[in-house]
Amino acid sequence: MRESDPGLRYPDLGGSMAKAILQFALVVGTFLILTRVLPGFYMRDWGVAVIAALLFGFVNATLGFVLKLLTLPLILLTFGLFSFVVNAVLLLLVALLVPGFSINGFWPAFLAALVLAGVNMLFKSATAEREEP
């Protein structure tokens, strides 16, 4: 196929990178808003929020995957609700590792996990590619 052939498709790598950056910025913003409205959830400044969001993404992709795999029967038994508990535990772990970020107890972490899941769901539905009729 030639480059000018309309059947030739190239992956939209720029769009997916833009989505990832936007989602990251959304997590940072959500952390900063949670600091203002959720008692027991504290971040010193936006720099800490950036570091915490980076570390949370990494921990969620690695350790979170393993924990969700290990707790899969419990997640299935609770129709997916136990995954919020896993995310709350991961948030508590990140709070232990990042100076300037603290969560006072399980319930603020659980509520933060619920809010993050909701924001993520809204972002994914807003940026989903739609099929044309």
N, C-alpha and C positions, 0 to 999 in steps of 0.2 A: 504494500500500500504506500501511496505517496502521502506527503505531509498535507497536501491540499485536499485529500480524500475526506469527505464529510463523515465517513464511517469510522475513521480513526479517532479514538478517544484517548485523552491524556488524563491521568488522575489529577484531581484538584487539590494539590498539596498545599497551596497557599491558603485555600479556604479552611482546610482542617487545622492548619497551624494557627490561623486567626481565631478559630473556634476555641482551640486549646488555650490561647492567651486570654481570650475573653472569659472563658470559664475560670481560669486562674484568678483573674482580676475580680470576678464575681465572688469567689471564695474569700479573697482578701477583704473585699467590701463587706461581705456577710460577717466575717470575724469582727470587723470594726463596729458594725451595727450591733452585733450581739454583746460587745463590750459595753455599749451604752444602755441596752434594754434588758439584758439578762443578768440578774443578780448572781454572783458567784462565778461569772465568766469575765476574765480581765486580761487585757493586752495593754502593754505600756504605750506603744505607738504603732504607726503603720509599718515601720521596718520590722518589728517583731511579727506583725501580721503576715508580712511577705514571707519571712523565714518559716513561720508556723504553717502557712499554706503549702509551701514547697515540701516541708517535711511530712505534713499530713498526706499529701498526694503520694509521696514515696512510700510511706509506711502503709497507707491504704492499698497501694498496688502490690506490695510485697507481703508483709506480715498479715495485712487484712485479707488477702487472698487465701493464705494458709489457714487463718482462723475461721474464715467462712467455709472453707472446705472441711475442716475438722468439726465444725458445728452444723454442718448441713442437715443432719437429721432433726436437730432442734429448730433450725430455721424453717424446714418444711413443716414440722409439727405446729409451729406458731404462724404459719402462712406468711413467712418472711419478716415478721416483727422482731425476731431475735437479731436480725442483721443490724437493727438500730442499737442494740446493746453492744454488739461488736464494734460498731463505729464510735460509740461513746467511750468504750475502753481504749480505742486507738486515739481518740482525742485526749483522754487523760494521759496516755503515754507521751504524746507530743507535748502536752503541757509540762510534763516532768523534764523533758529534754531541752525545751526552749526557754532560756532565761527571759523574764519579762512577760511570760504567758502563764496564767494560772487558772485552774478550774477548781472551785471549792466543792468537791463532792460529785457523786454519780449523777444526780438529777439535773444539775446544770449542763453536764456533758451530754446526757440523754436528750435534753431539750435542744441543745445545739446540734446534735446529730439529726434530730427531726427537722430542724430548720434548714440545715445544709442539704438534706435529702429533698425537701420541698423546693428549694431554690434550684437544685440540680435538675429536678423533674421539669420545672418551668422553663429552664434554659434549654433543655433537650427538646421539649415540645415546640419552643419558639424557633429553634434552629434546625428542626428536622426538615429534610428534603421531602417535598410533597409530590405525589404523582399527579400528572396532569390528566384530566378526564378525556 
